[in-house]
């Protein structure tokens, strides 16, 4: 892989995850949906495995009603690229204000293990797996 192509792909892969975080935190479900392939599989967010972008984005939009402001802070991404497919490991610390108790916050520490594919020239998430590391609820 040419060096300039590799660098461009690395930036593009990280941008996918940055749009993911921005979409959730700004409640921009169109932006959030844009990072996923139509047939995405999502695991690790509870017992259910989600199949398809519409099912997953619908679930997230509903789940976000339990929270006020959120902030998803992403750590450096480790990516393995093989042509038009990639696997990315991204650490996340996500702060969630509870809607019902605005003086309380839930903090999640986790790792996103994400498979992506270049589809029509754009990287899209095809499989997204949350590996929780810990959570904490704290009153202000």
Order of alpha helices (4+ residues) and beta strands (2+ residues): alpha-alpha-beta-beta-alpha-beta-beta-beta-beta
